[in-house]
Amino acid sequence: MEKPSKKEIMFERMKEKKKEVRVVRRIVLIVALILLVIIGIAGFQTYNYITNGLEPVNPDSEEVVTVEVPIGSSLDSIAALLEENGIIEDARIYKYYVKFNNESEFQAGTYDLLPSMTLDEITESLKSGKVYREPLFTINVPEGLTVEEIAENVIAKKTSFTAEEFLEKIQDPAYIEELMVKYPDLLTDEILNEDIRYALEGYLFPATYPIYDEDPSLTLIIEQMLDTTQANVMQYQSVLEEQGETPHWLLTFASLLEEEATAQSDRQTIASVFYNRLNDDMPLQTDPTVIYAMGEHKDRLFNTDYEFEHPFSTYKNKGLPPGPIANAGGSSIEAVLDPAETEYFYFLADSTGTNHFAKTYEEHLANRDEHIGK
């Protein structure tokens, strides 16, 4: 075989080099395309990440989240707290946002914030010390109402729901079970007592509730109330545990004070009367329990009414009734835990609503003759 000439060898080498160059160019092109794709994806993800961080967590959410900002909190800790409570998407982006806008001097305090709030609204709230968002309307639940009165006088008048729809909702066993899972420390098996008319009686805290939706759901309204009850009751959890009592006991006792008292001082004094009676194994004999047991409003009870047999009647049964007879406010709850120290066992109210207390039954009869008449 004839050997290739030098010229042919050089030609072949040139062909191989050109081939290698083409291969290298293809590799470079592929790598460049891959890098561009990676950069594009990364850029797109970064853009989405930043955009999401600047938008409300959930624009449609009406859930109110209570956030406590301690005194002396730094921007880092406030941002972390907001992210932890689901008010902002990302703490780092919020910090950059605040710094970019030269915002500062946030106020310590308790804020009822929503995941639907914008970063501007959140920032204005933290700067002013109050929630910046204006509710569309409010629902006011006065102290001392039963759930039936809440249904008729609050829900039916302020929302699109009827009283019957509200009562049906709070009597739904599946819904009550969901709530017991959501509020395990507050809603215990005690609310399932067969003698209790409504499981949530006494658990819908009296307060004014901001509503940000034109047509809020019953779930939203009910759970706003339960959130407030939990905040007001569970702050005393350690005290209750020390006394061997439960939130249900506290709300039941407080509901009696709410129905009997006409002033703050009365609550604490009436609480002392009830404690004295309980300690002496005497029935509490409080009229509102009889009225509740009978299930109808009465301005005055007669002797036959006191003979009405019912688990809630404290004339026919010793101790507290099976559950609350109304929704008690904070003053009544505090009075249960901090009663006056007295030797009173009796009290009555005159026509002006003023209560008169007595240590003995004889003194009580004298008060009756003087302030009510024989």
C-alpha positions in Angstrom: 0.0 0.0 0.0 1.3 3.4 -0.9 1.9 5.7 2.0 -0.1 9.0 2.0 1.9 12.0 1.2 2.6 14.8 3.7 0.1 16.9 1.9 -2.6 14.3 2.3 -1.7 13.9 6.0 -2.0 17.6 6.6 -5.3 17.7 4.8 -6.6 14.9 7.0 -5.4 16.6 10.1 -7.1 19.8 9.0 -10.3 17.9 8.4 -10.1 16.4 11.9 -9.4 19.8 13.5 -12.4 21.3 11.7 -14.5 18.5 12.9 -13.3 19.0 16.5 -14.0 22.7 16.2 -17.5 22.0 15.1 -18.0 19.6 18.0 -16.5 22.2 20.5 -18.8 24.8 19.0 -21.8 22.6 19.4 -20.8 21.8 23.0 -20.3 25.5 23.8 -23.6 26.3 22.2 -25.4 23.6 24.2 -23.7 24.6 27.4 -24.6 28.3 26.7 -28.2 27.3 26.0 -28.3 25.3 29.2 -26.9 28.1 31.2 -29.3 30.5 29.6 -32.2 28.2 30.5 -30.9 27.8 34.1 -30.4 31.6 34.4 -33.9 32.1 32.9 -35.5 29.6 35.3 -33.6 31.1 38.2 -34.5 34.6 37.2 -38.2 33.6 36.8 -38.2 31.8 40.2 -36.5 34.8 41.8 -39.0 37.1 40.2 -41.9 34.9 41.4 -40.3 34.6 44.9 -40.0 38.4 45.2 -43.4 39.1 43.7 -45.1 36.6 46.0 -43.3 38.1 49.0 -44.6 41.5 48.2 -48.2 40.4 47.8 -50.7 39.5 50.5 -50.4 35.9 51.7 -54.1 35.2 50.9 -56.0 38.1 49.4 -59.4 36.3 50.1 -58.7 35.4 53.7 -60.9 36.9 56.4 -59.2 35.0 59.2 -58.1 37.4 62.0 -54.8 36.5 63.6 -53.8 38.1 66.9 -50.1 39.0 66.9 -48.3 40.2 70.0 -45.4 42.5 69.3 -43.3 42.8 72.5 -41.7 46.1 73.6 -38.2 46.5 72.2 -38.7 44.1 69.3 -36.3 44.5 66.4 -37.2 44.6 62.7 -35.8 41.0 62.4 -37.9 39.7 65.3 -41.1 41.5 64.0 -40.6 40.2 60.5 -40.1 36.6 61.8 -43.2 36.9 64.0 -45.3 38.1 61.1 -44.1 35.2 58.9 -44.6 32.7 61.7 -48.2 33.8 62.1 -48.9 33.7 58.3 -49.3 37.5 57.9 -46.4 37.8 55.4 -44.9 35.4 53.0 -41.3 36.0 53.7 -39.5 37.8 56.5 -36.4 38.7 54.5 -38.4 40.3 51.7 -40.5 42.2 54.3 -37.3 43.5 55.9 -35.9 44.7 52.6 -39.3 46.3 51.8 -39.3 48.2 55.1 -35.7 49.3 54.7 -36.2 50.4 51.1 -39.2 52.5 52.2 -37.3 54.0 55.1 -40.0 52.8 57.6 -39.2 52.7 61.3 -40.5 53.2 64.8 -42.9 50.3 65.0 -45.2 50.2 68.0 -45.3 47.3 70.5 -48.8 46.0 71.2 -51.4 43.4 70.3 -52.7 43.5 66.7 -55.6 41.7 65.0 -54.0 41.2 61.5 -55.2 39.4 58.5 -53.3 37.4 55.8 -55.2 39.4 53.2 -53.5 42.7 54.3 -50.9 44.3 52.0 -47.4 45.1 53.2 -48.4 48.8 53.3 -51.4 48.1 55.5 -49.3 45.9 57.9 -46.6 48.5 58.1 -49.0 51.4 58.7 -50.6 49.2 61.5 -47.3 48.6 63.2 -46.3 52.3 62.9 -49.6 53.7 64.3 -50.1 51.1 67.0 -53.6 50.1 65.7 -54.9 48.0 62.8 -54.9 50.1 59.7 -57.5 48.2 57.8 -61.0 49.5 58.0 -63.7 46.8 58.5 -66.8 46.9 56.2 -69.0 46.6 59.3 -68.8 45.3 62.9 -70.8 42.8 64.8 -71.4 43.7 68.5 -72.1 40.9 70.9 -73.3 42.4 74.3 -72.5 40.8 77.6 -75.1 38.4 79.1 -76.7 37.1 76.0 -77.6 33.5 75.4 -76.8 31.9 72.1 -80.5 32.1 71.1 -80.4 35.9 71.8 -77.2 36.2 69.8 -78.9 34.3 66.9 -82.0 36.6 67.0 -80.6 40.0 68.0 -77.1 39.9 66.4 -76.7 37.4 63.6 -80.1 37.7 62.1 -79.9 41.6 62.2 -76.3 42.1 61.1 -75.7 39.3 58.6 -77.5 37.5 55.7 -78.1 34.4 57.9 -81.3 33.7 59.9 -81.3 32.9 63.6 -82.4 29.3 62.7 -79.4 28.9 60.4 -77.0 30.1 63.1 -78.5 27.8 65.7 -78.4 24.9 63.3 -74.7 25.5 62.6 -73.8 25.5 66.3 -75.8 22.3 66.9 -74.2 20.4 64.1 -72.3 17.5 65.8 -69.7 17.3 63.0 -68.9 21.0 63.3 -68.7 20.9 67.1 -66.3 18.0 66.7 -64.1 20.1 64.3 -64.1 22.9 66.8 -63.1 20.7 69.7 -60.1 19.6 67.6 -59.2 23.2 66.8 -59.7 24.4 70.4 -58.7 21.4 72.5 -57.9 23.3 75.7 -61.0 25.4 75.6 -63.7 23.0 74.2 -63.6 19.8 76.3 -65.9 16.9 76.6 -67.8 18.9 79.3 -69.7 20.8 76.5 -71.2 17.5 75.3 -73.1 16.9 78.6 -76.6 15.8 77.6 -78.2 18.3 79.9 -76.6 21.2 78.0 -78.9 22.8 75.5 -76.2 24.3 73.2 -72.6 23.1 73.3 -71.3 26.7 72.7 -73.5 28.4 75.2 -71.3 30.8 77.1 -68.4 30.4 74.7 -69.2 33.2 72.2 -67.3 36.0 73.9 -69.0 39.4 74.2 -67.1 42.0 72.1 -67.2 44.1 68.9 -66.0 42.1 66.0 -64.6 43.7 62.8 -65.9 42.1 59.6 -64.0 42.6 56.3 -66.2 40.6 54.0 -69.5 41.8 52.7 -71.0 38.3 53.3 -68.9 36.5 56.0 -69.5 32.9 56.6 -71.0 31.6 59.9 -67.7 29.7 60.4 -65.7 32.9 60.3 -68.1 34.7 62.7 -68.3 31.8 65.2 -64.5 31.2 65.2 -63.8 34.9 65.7 -65.8 34.7 68.9 -64.1 31.5 70.0 -60.7 33.0 69.3 -61.6 35.8 71.6 -62.9 33.5 74.3 -59.8 31.4 74.1 -57.6 34.5 74.4 -59.6 35.8 77.5 -59.9 32.4 79.2 -56.7 30.5 78.5 -54.6 33.4 80.0 -55.8 31.9 83.3 -55.0 28.3 82.5 -52.2 28.0 85.1 -54.5 29.5 87.8 -57.3 27.1 86.8 -54.9 24.1 86.9 -53.7 25.2 90.4 -57.3 25.2 91.6 -58.1 22.0 89.8 -60.7 23.7 87.7 -61.5 23.9 84.0 -62.4 26.7 81.5 -65.9 25.2 81.5 -66.2 25.7 85.2 -64.9 29.2 84.9 -67.4 30.2 82.2 -70.3 28.5 84.0 -69.5 30.3 87.2 -68.9 33.7 85.4 -72.2 33.4 83.6 -74.1 33.4 86.9 -72.3 36.6 88.0 -73.0 38.2 84.6 -76.8 37.6 85.0 -76.9 38.7 88.6 -74.5 41.6 88.9 -75.2 45.2 88.1 -71.7 46.6 88.9 -68.1 45.5 89.1 -68.1 45.5 92.9 -71.3 43.4 92.8 -69.6 40.7 90.8 -66.9 40.2 93.3 -69.3 40.3 96.2 -71.8 37.9 94.6 -68.9 35.6 93.8 -68.1 35.5 97.5 -71.7 34.7 98.3 -71.6 31.8 95.8 -68.3 30.5 97.1 -69.6 30.7 100.7 -72.7 28.7 99.7 -70.7 26.1 97.8 -68.3 25.7 100.8 -71.3 25.2 103.1 -73.0 22.7 100.8 -75.9 25.1 100.2 -77.7 25.4 96.9 -76.8 28.6 95.0 -80.5 29.5 94.5 -79.9 32.0 91.8 -83.0 33.0 89.8 -81.4 33.3 86.3 -80.7 29.5 86.3 -84.4 28.9 86.8 -85.3 31.3 84.0 -82.8 29.6 81.7 -84.0 26.2 82.7 -87.6 27.1 81.8 -86.5 28.4 78.5 -88.6 31.6 78.5 -88.0 35.1 79.6 -89.7 36.1 82.9 -89.5 39.4 84.7 -90.5 37.8 87.9 -90.5 34.2 89.3 -93.3 32.8 91.4 -93.2 30.1 94.1 -94.3 27.4 91.6 -91.4 28.3 89.3 -88.9 27.5 92.0 -90.3 24.0 92.0 -89.5 23.5 88.3 -87.4 20.3 88.0 -84.4 20.8 85.7 -80.6 20.1 85.9 -80.0 23.9 85.5 -82.1 25.0 88.4 -79.9 25.9 91.3 -82.9 25.8 93.6 -83.4 22.1 92.9 -79.7 21.1 92.6 -76.7 22.0 94.6 -73.5 23.3 92.9 -73.0 25.0 89.6 -75.4 24.1 86.7 -74.1 21.8 84.0 -72.9 24.7 81.8 -73.0 28.5 81.3 -76.4 30.2 81.1 -75.1 33.2 79.1 -71.9 34.6 77.7 -69.9 36.3 80.4 -67.6 39.3 79.9 -64.1 39.8 81.3 -65.2 41.4 84.5 -67.3 38.4 85.5 -64.5 36.0 84.7 -62.0 38.1 86.8 -64.5 38.2 89.7 -64.7 34.4 89.8 -60.9 34.2 90.1 -60.6 37.2 92.5 -63.8 37.3 94.7 -64.3 39.6 97.6 -63.8 38.1 101.1 -67.1 38.3 102.9 -69.3 36.4 105.2 -72.4 37.0 103.1 -74.7 34.1 102.2 -77.7 36.0 100.8 -78.4 38.9 98.4 -81.3 40.5 96.6 -81.8 43.3 94.1 -84.3 46.1 94.6 -86.4 47.8 91.9 -83.4 50.0 90.9 -81.1 47.1 90.4 -79.1 47.7 93.6 -78.0 44.6 95.4 -78.4 44.2 99.2 -76.3 41.6 101.0 -76.8 39.7 104.2 -74.9 37.3 106.4 -78.0 35.5 107.9 -81.4 34.5 106.6 -83.0 36.8 109.1 -81.0 39.8 107.7 -82.0 38.7 104.3 -85.7 38.7 105.2 -85.3 42.2 106.7 -83.7 43.4 103.4 -86.6 41.9 101.5 -89.2 43.6 103.6 -87.3 46.9 103.4 -86.4 47.0 99.7 -89.0 44.8 98.0 -92.0 44.4 100.4 -93.5 41.4 102.0 
